Amino acid sequence: MNYLIQLDKQIFLFVNHLQNPVLDFLCLFISQITEGGLIWLIVCLLIFIFDQKEKKRKVFLLLLGLLLDSWLVNVPIKTLLFCRERPFKIMENVKVIGKIWENCSFPSGHISATVTALLLLFYLYKTRQKWLIFSSFCFVLFLGFARIYVGMHYFTDILGGIIIGVFSVLLIIFLDKQVKFY
């Protein structure tokens, strides 16, 4: 276990110390657009405006998934189970860019919400287009990289966020199949 903690810290320090003005801008930008779920509310608004089929159901399931994901991340996991200190609070020489989050580090809420939203969109639109799946995968990878780069998360926080996002989606899909919403 000690080896994994040390590896987590080494990965964090390597990524966090990649000093580069272009990466500073890109990592801050992607962190900000996924902050607070605003991008996903905009997606819901776009669905409501432009989608012609089952738009109420799609918006409802997307918002329900994000609500479930947010609750899982912030109540039982961050508050009750794993209140891990953020890297900048316990390590020296950490480069912090952008908003400083004071709550617990594990898991990454940015990642879990993004994974939840993207997977639910794939489910709702029955997306099988490889370019869209690949670009979404790259988006999640870069967001994970960015959250480490800006000094807010460890690598395992990113993995935890992915797992919770997938779990949230599976639960929403299960509920959708049991109870037909709208």
Protein Blocks (a to p, Z undefined) as FASTA:
>chain_A
ZZmmmmmmmmmmmmmmmgcfklmmmmmmmmmmmgghlmmmmmmmmmmmmpmghklmmmmm
mmmmmmmmmmmmmmmmmmmmmcccdfklmpghiacehjddfbdfbdcfklmmmmmmmmmm
mmmnopabfklmmmmmmmmmmmmmmmmmnopacfklmmmmmmmmmmmmmmmmmmmmmpcg
ZZ
